[in-house]
Amino acid sequence: MPSVGDTYVIREGESVTITALDDELLVMEAAWAPHEGSPPKHLHPSQDEHFELLEGQLTAEVDGKEHVLSPGHTLDIPAKAVHRMWNSGSGQARARWEVRPALRTAEFFEAMDGGINVAKGATLLWRFRREFRLVSSLKG
């Protein structure tokens, strides 16, 4: 069971450390290595996110609009907004990241710790569908 102080590697070069956790709020400090590439587009069906950049530079694409964040900048991502975020700077980026309500997001990160393969990924997408959904970038 995740708890305050736990750190999880989401993918190579990206990690989160839990700084507060209860039913209503998950707070993390996230770190991104430079030039790790952008994650897939996704959404959170019933959770709002708030980011405050502490160090470095992040670029976020939210509902097709790009936002470049520098230290001190904040960004709110409402539930159901299609988004992705990546380190677009030359050094490490760190942010304070809040998720409301917490639901099972900490458990999702715990399950992802150390990376995932296709089979594990499909299982996680089903198990945590209330917290996270991939969004197809295919046009049809």
N, C-alpha and C positions, 0 to 999 in steps of 0.2 A: 504494500500500500504506500503510495507516494506521501512524502511529508516534507515540511520546511527544511531546506538545506540540501535536498536531493538535486543532483545534476544529471541531465539526460542528453545524449548526443542524438539529435534529430536526424541529421545526415552529416556527412563529412564536412567539417568546417562550421557547423551550426549546432549550438547547444543552448539549453535552458536550465536555469537554477531556480527552484521554487523558493520564493521569499515570504509568501503568505498564502494560506489555503483554507477555505471553508466552503460551505454549500453555495454561497452567493458570489464569492470572488476568488479567483486564482491570480496571484501576482508572481511574475517571474522576472529575472534578469536574463535576457537573451544575448548571445554573442554570435557574430557572423565573421568568419575569416574573409579577407578580401577576395573578390573575383571567384566566388564559388558557384556562380551561375544562379539563375532564378528558379525557384521551385514551381511546381505546376499550379495552374489557376485552381482555386478552390473557394468554398464558402462555408460558413457556419450557420446552419438553419435557424438556430434560436439563441445565438450568443453575440454580444457586442464585444469589440476589442478596442483597447486604447493603448497607444504606443507613445513613449516619450524617449527621444533619442538622447543618449548620454555621451556617446563617443562615436566618431567616424561619420560615415554617410550611408544612408539607406535610400533605395528607391522603392516605392510602392506603386503598384498599378491597382487602382480600385475602380471597378465598373468602367474600365477602359481609359481612365484618366491617370496620368503619371504624376506622382508627387515625389520630390527629392527632399529628404530630411537631413538637416544638419543638427548638431548638438543644441538642445533646448527646444527643438520643434516637436510638436505633438501631432498625432493623427488618430482620428476615430474611425473605426470601420464598423458600420452597423450590421446586424444579422442579415443574412442573405445577400450581402454585397460580394460580388465575385472579385477576388483579389489574389495578389502574390507580392512578396517583398524580398529584396535581396540587397547585399552589400555592393554598392556601386562605387565605393571609394578605394583608396590604395592601402588603407590600414584596417585594423579590426574595427568593427562597429558593435556597439552595445546599446541596448534599449531596455527600459522598464516596460513590461508588457502585462496588461490586465485583461482578463477574460471574465465577462459577466453574462449569465451565471456560470459558475465553474463547471457544472455538470461533471463529466468524467474526463475532462481534458487532461488533467495530470496523469490519469491512468493511460490515456492514449499515448502521451509522451513516454511514459515508462515502458509501454509495449513496443514503441518504436526504437528505444534505446539501442544504439550500436548499429542501426541500419536495418533495412528490410529487403526481402526478396519478393518476387511476384506472388507466390503462394501466401506468404505472411501478409503482404500488402492487401490482397483481396479479403482475407479474413478480418484484418483490422478495419478496412473500409466498411464492412458489414457490421461489425461489432460496435463501432463508434460512429454510426451514421447520424446520430443526433448531434454529434459534435463537429463532424468534418465530412465534407463531400467534395470530391474532385469534380471539375467542370471541364467538359470537352471543349477543346479549341477548334474542333472541326466545324466547318460551316456546311449547312446542308439544306 
